[in-house]
Amino acid sequence: MINNRRRNFRSRPQNNNYRRRNGSMNSNGGTNYNSNGNMNFNRNGSMTNPHNVEKTMIKFQQLAKDAQANGDPVLAQNYLQHADHYLRRYNELSDKRLDKSKNKLEELKSEE
């Protein structure tokens, strides 16, 4: 006997400690806030890894080229603005990295 009736979806109860990333509950009830107030915006640190920022910048540049080729200048400009944002972030990260290496070099010279 085949029953063609659709089954109702039964939701599971919410389990707050399932696959928790931070390992412990925070004092604010388990909700993570960055210093700028965004909630869980950048959980995996993708904006702090220069390689990921560079890949994202290249992706938006390619999307802008594709949009321009398809005759959509507004979308192309939007993608270029995103790429420009990631370029500025990439330059900021590379400047920080250079400053750290200069500081380490100065520390090594001062120890001698």
N, CA, C and O of each residue as an XYZ file, in Angstrom:
448
protein
N       0.823     -1.161      0.000
C       0.000      0.000      0.000
C       0.889      1.254      0.000
O       1.682      1.441      0.923
N       0.770      2.094     -0.997
C       1.580      3.305     -1.127
C       0.751      4.499     -0.692
O      -0.374      4.703     -1.148
N       1.329      5.270      0.189
C       0.653      6.455      0.685
C       1.322      7.674      0.050
O       2.493      7.943      0.318
N       0.592      8.415     -0.789
C       1.147      9.574     -1.498
C       0.999     10.871     -0.711
O       1.259     11.959     -1.227
N       0.583     10.741      0.525
C       0.406     11.920      1.345
C       1.764     12.480      1.758
O       2.681     11.716      2.061
N       1.899     13.788      1.774
C       3.139     14.436      2.161
C       3.329     14.369      3.661
O       2.382     14.559      4.424
N       4.560     14.097      4.086
C       4.855     14.033      5.515
C       5.098     15.422      6.063
O       5.694     16.266      5.394
N       4.648     15.656      7.252
C       4.910     16.931      7.921
C       6.324     16.932      8.473
O       6.818     15.922      8.974
N       6.962     18.086      8.371
C       8.317     18.223      8.875
C       8.279     18.377     10.382
O       7.550     19.217     10.908
N       9.069     17.561     11.081
C       9.172     17.665     12.533
C      10.524     18.279     12.873
O      11.572     17.684     12.618
N      10.489     19.455     13.442
C      11.750     20.122     13.765
C      12.362     19.509     15.003
O      11.655     19.040     15.896
N      13.684     19.516     15.049
C      14.407     19.021     16.219
C      14.551     20.138     17.231
O      14.606     21.309     16.855
N      14.614     19.800     18.498
C      14.839     20.858     19.493
C      16.236     21.448     19.325
O      17.179     20.747     18.958
N      16.354     22.732     19.595
C      17.630     23.424     19.442
C      18.595     22.981     20.532
O      18.283     23.055     21.721
N      19.769     22.519     20.116
C      20.790     22.086     21.057
C      21.938     23.077     20.964
O      22.699     23.047     19.998
N      22.074     23.943     21.937
C      23.027     25.051     21.851
C      24.484     24.629     21.911
O      25.355     25.367     21.449
N      24.769     23.459     22.469
C      26.180     23.103     22.581
C      26.632     22.157     21.481
O      27.715     21.581     21.583
N      25.846     21.981     20.446
C      26.230     21.114     19.345
C      27.194     21.837     18.411
O      26.850     22.871     17.839
N      28.391     21.297     18.259
C      29.423     21.861     17.384
C      29.728     23.315     17.691
O      29.829     24.135     16.778
N      29.872     23.631     18.924
C      30.199     24.990     19.306
C      31.650     25.261     18.943
O      32.517     24.433     19.222
N      31.931     26.394     18.330
C      33.276     26.692     17.851
C      34.194     27.224     18.934
O      35.391     26.938     18.922
N      33.659     27.992     19.870
C      34.549     28.654     20.802
C      34.871     27.810     22.028
O      35.731     28.195     22.819
N      34.209     26.672     22.211
C      34.559     25.770     23.288
C      33.895     26.051     24.613
O      33.808     25.146     25.442
N      33.422     27.252     24.857
C      32.748     27.544     26.114
C      31.734     28.647     25.890
O      31.833     29.426     24.943
N      30.783     28.693     26.761
C      29.768     29.739     26.659
C      30.361     31.065     27.120
O      31.103     31.123     28.100
N      30.025     32.110     26.408
C      30.477     33.444     26.810
C      29.541     34.004     27.869
O      28.449     33.476     28.080
N      29.959     35.054     28.523
C      29.128     35.661     29.556
C      27.889     36.325     28.969
O      26.927     36.583     29.692
N      27.899     36.606     27.654
C      26.756     37.258     27.039
C      25.779     36.243     26.439
O      25.097     36.557     25.463
N      25.702     35.054     26.992
C      24.711     34.084     26.560
C      25.101     33.295     25.332
O      24.230     32.714     24.684
N      26.365     33.253     24.990
C      26.801     32.464     23.848
C      26.823     33.228     22.547
O      27.199     32.665     21.519
N      26.433     34.495     22.550
C      26.441     35.292     21.331
C      27.778     35.991     21.218
O      28.207     36.680     22.144
N      28.441     35.816     20.080
C      29.757     36.426     19.877
C      29.608     37.775     19.185
O      28.965     37.872     18.140
N      30.196     38.809     19.762
C      30.193     40.126     19.150
C      31.630     40.538     18.882
O      32.504     40.378     19.734
N      31.860     41.066     17.696
C      33.164     41.653     17.415
C      33.212     43.031     18.047
O      32.189     43.522     18.523
N      34.362     43.661     18.063
C      34.497     44.958     18.699
C      33.677     46.031     17.991
O      33.325     47.039     18.604
N      33.367     45.831     16.708
C      32.582     46.831     15.992
C      31.080     46.575     16.092
O      30.301     47.306     15.480
N      30.652     45.569     16.839
C      29.239     45.329     17.048
C      28.617     44.349     16.079
O      27.464     43.962     16.266
N      29.336     43.932     15.052
C      28.774     42.961     14.124
C      28.736     41.591     14.774
O      29.698     41.176     15.419
N      27.635     40.897     14.607
C      27.455     39.618     15.266
C      27.941     38.500     14.354
O      27.384     38.306     13.274
N      28.962     37.765     14.766
C      29.464     36.613     14.024
C      29.767     36.936     12.562
O      29.581     36.087     11.691
N      30.225     38.136     12.291
C      30.452     38.499     10.895
C      31.616     37.751     10.307
O      31.549     37.286      9.169
N      32.679     37.627     11.062
C      33.895     37.061     10.504
C      34.418     35.965     11.418
O      35.427     36.138     12.102
N      33.737     34.866     11.422
C      34.033     33.814     12.379
C      35.345     33.096     12.064
O      36.079     32.737     12.985
N      35.652     32.884     10.800
C      36.821     32.086     10.461
C      38.078     32.910     10.200
O      39.103     32.343      9.819
N      38.036     34.215     10.389
C      39.225     35.034     10.237
C      39.641     35.260      8.799
O      40.817     35.504      8.530
N      38.703     35.185      7.872
C      39.065     35.305      6.465
C      39.590     36.686      6.111
O      40.353     36.827      5.156
N      39.198     37.708      6.862
C      39.672     39.053      6.553
C      41.028     39.336      7.182
O      41.574     40.421      6.982
N      41.580     38.407      7.925
C      42.903     38.612      8.503
C      43.964     37.793      7.784
O      45.152     37.930      8.075
N      43.557     36.952      6.860
C      44.490     36.141      6.090
C      44.720     36.824      4.743
O      43.787     36.918      3.945
N      45.938     37.305      4.467
C      46.185     38.024      3.211
C      45.883     37.192      1.970
O      45.451     37.731      0.951
N      46.107     35.890      2.051
C      45.843     35.041      0.894
C      44.352     35.028      0.561
O      43.983     35.128     -0.609
N      43.492     34.906      1.572
C      42.056     34.905      1.344
C      41.565     36.253      0.832
O      40.687     36.311     -0.029
N      42.128     37.330      1.358
C      41.731     38.662      0.920
C      42.116     38.860     -0.544
O      41.345     39.421     -1.322
N      43.298     38.401     -0.912
C      43.749     38.537     -2.301
C      42.862     37.726     -3.245
O      42.499     38.200     -4.322
N      42.515     36.503     -2.839
C      41.646     35.674     -3.678
C      40.276     36.320     -3.858
O      39.709     36.286     -4.950
N      39.749     36.902     -2.797
C      38.440     37.553     -2.880
C      38.513     38.775     -3.780
O      37.587     39.035     -4.549
N      39.600     39.526     -3.693
C      39.772     40.692     -4.551
C      39.810     40.279     -6.023
O      39.169     40.911     -6.863
N      40.549     39.233     -6.332
C      40.642     38.743     -7.711
C      39.287     38.248     -8.200
O      38.930     38.446     -9.361
N      38.530     37.602     -7.306
C      37.207     37.104     -7.670
C      36.294     38.262     -8.076
O      35.588     38.169     -9.080
N      36.303     39.351     -7.302
C      35.452     40.489     -7.626
C      35.919     41.200     -8.895
O      35.093     41.723     -9.642
N      37.225     41.228     -9.151
C      37.712     41.810    -10.401
C      37.220     41.001    -11.598
O      36.832     41.569    -12.619
N      37.237     39.674    -11.472
C      36.750     38.827    -12.560
C      35.245     38.981    -12.748
O      34.760     39.007    -13.879
N      34.513     39.081    -11.661
C      33.067     39.306    -11.763
C      32.770     40.637    -12.452
O      31.816     40.739    -13.224
N      33.583     41.654    -12.177
C      33.405     42.959    -12.827
C      33.662     42.859    -14.329
O      32.936     43.450    -15.129
N      34.697     42.110    -14.708
C      34.976     41.923    -16.146
C      33.827     41.200    -16.828
O      33.431     41.564    -17.935
N      33.289     40.173    -16.171
C      32.173     39.424    -16.747
C      30.925     40.293    -16.877
O      30.222     40.223    -17.884
N      30.651     41.107    -15.864
C      29.483     41.985    -15.916
C      29.641     43.033    -17.025
O      28.680     43.368    -17.717
N      30.860     43.540    -17.181
C      31.107     44.513    -18.246
C      30.922     43.869    -19.616
O      30.367     44.483    -20.526
N      31.387     42.634    -19.759
C      31.241     41.926    -21.034
C      29.775     41.628    -21.341
O      29.385     41.560    -22.507
N      28.962     41.450    -20.296
C      27.535     41.187    -20.490
C      26.728     42.468    -20.642
O      25.506     42.408    -20.779
N      27.379     43.619    -20.620
C      26.708     44.887    -20.852
C      26.002     45.460    -19.645
O      25.007     46.167    -19.797
N      26.485     45.176    -18.454
C      25.872     45.711    -17.239
C      26.896     46.579    -16.503
O      27.583     46.092    -15.605
N      27.004     47.860    -16.873
C      28.032     48.708    -16.264
C      27.790     48.995    -14.776
O      28.744     49.207    -14.027
N      26.528     49.003    -14.346
C      26.234     49.277    -12.936
C      26.738     48.128    -12.057
O      27.366     48.356    -11.023
N      26.458     46.904    -12.477
C      26.927     45.746    -11.722
C      28.454     45.666    -11.753
O      29.086     45.309    -10.759
N      29.040     46.004    -12.910
C      30.503     45.994    -13.013
C      31.120     46.990    -12.034
O      32.119     46.688    -11.381
N      30.515     48.189    -11.933
C      31.031     49.193    -10.998
C      30.888     48.716     -9.556
O      31.769     48.951     -8.730
N      29.781     48.051     -9.258
C      29.569     47.511     -7.920
C      30.669     46.511     -7.574
O      31.248     46.573     -6.489
N      30.957     45.593     -8.492
C      32.011     44.606     -8.248
C      33.379     45.264     -8.116
O      34.205     44.825     -7.316
N      33.622     46.314     -8.897
C      34.906     47.016     -8.799
C      35.046     47.710     -7.437
O      36.143     47.770     -6.883
N      33.952     48.226     -6.908
C      34.015     48.838     -5.586
C      34.326     47.793     -4.513
O      35.075     48.064     -3.574
N      33.746     46.595     -4.659
C      34.072     45.521     -3.728
C      35.552     45.138     -3.839
O      36.228     44.946     -2.828
N      36.044     45.030     -5.071
C      37.452     44.679     -5.282
C      38.364     45.748     -4.686
O      39.412     45.433     -4.122
N      37.961     47.015     -4.812
C      38.751     48.103     -4.244
C      38.801     48.007     -2.722
O      39.837     48.275     -2.114
N      37.693     47.628     -2.115
C      37.667     47.446     -0.659
C      38.666     46.364     -0.250
O      39.433     46.556      0.694
N      38.665     45.235     -0.948
C      39.574     44.146     -0.590
C      41.021     44.511     -0.902
O      41.933     44.042     -0.220
N      41.246     45.339     -1.919
C      42.607     45.807     -2.196
C      43.118     46.659     -1.043
O      44.267     46.510     -0.627
N      42.269     47.562     -0.513
C      42.670     48.376      0.625
C      42.945     47.504      1.850
O      43.897     47.757      2.589
N      42.130     46.493      2.067
C      42.334     45.586      3.203
C      43.634     44.798      3.039
O      44.373     44.593      4.002
N      43.906     44.354      1.795
C      45.144     43.613      1.518
C      46.365     44.496      1.783
O      47.345     44.039      2.372
N      46.309     45.748      1.353
C      47.426     46.667      1.591
C      47.619     46.925      3.083
O      48.749     47.036      3.561
N      46.513     47.020      3.812
C      46.603     47.220      5.257
C      47.273     46.025      5.936
O      48.116     46.201      6.815
N      46.901     44.822      5.531
C      47.504     43.623      6.114
C      48.978     43.504      5.761
O      49.786     43.102      6.599
N      49.338     43.848      4.528
C      50.747     43.749      4.140
C      51.581     44.812      4.857
O      52.743     44.567      5.182
N      50.998     45.995      5.108
C      51.721     47.015      5.880
C      51.965     46.538      7.304
O      53.052     46.739      7.844
N      50.973     45.911      7.915
C      51.149     45.381      9.267
C      52.237     44.317      9.301
O      53.042     44.264     10.230
N      52.248     43.466      8.266
C      53.254     42.410      8.214
C      54.653     43.001      8.066
O      55.597     42.518      8.691
N      54.793     44.036      7.250
C      56.092     44.696      7.085
C      56.540     45.361      8.386
O      57.715     45.302      8.747
N      55.598     45.994      9.085
C      55.946     46.632     10.360
C      56.429     45.604     11.373
O      57.386     45.851     12.107
N      55.768     44.450     11.412
C      56.189     43.400     12.342
C      57.593     42.911     12.018
O      58.406     42.701     12.918
N      57.878     42.729     10.725
C      59.207     42.237     10.357
C      60.279     43.285     10.652
O      61.391     42.933     11.046
N      59.958     44.569     10.467
C      60.915     45.623     10.797
C      61.186     45.657     12.290
O      62.327     45.823     12.720
N      60.119     45.497     13.087
C      60.286     45.506     14.549
C      61.140     44.328     15.004
O      61.977     44.479     15.894
N      60.938     43.169     14.407
C      61.747     42.004     14.773
C      63.201     42.216     14.401
O      64.099     41.838     15.153
N      63.435     42.813     13.254
C      64.802     43.088     12.817
C      65.481     44.072     13.766
O      66.648     43.892     14.115
N      64.757     45.111     14.184
C      65.323     46.080     15.120
C      65.614     45.423     16.484
O      66.614     45.742     17.127
N      64.734     44.506     16.919
C      64.962     43.808     18.184
C      66.218     42.948     18.109
O      66.993     42.892     19.064
N      66.420     42.282     16.982
C      67.603     41.443     16.821
C      68.879     42.286     16.816
O      69.896     41.882     17.380
N      68.825     43.457     16.178
C      69.989     44.347     16.147
C      70.303     44.892     17.528
O      71.471     45.037     17.890
N      69.265     45.197     18.305
C      69.483     45.763     19.623
C      70.025     44.738     20.614
O      70.679     45.111     21.589
N      69.761     43.445     20.378
C      70.276     42.390     21.252
C      71.774     42.187     21.059
O      72.450     41.703     21.967
N      72.290     42.540     19.920
C      73.720     42.297     19.646
C      74.630     43.232     20.343
O      75.848     43.133     20.196
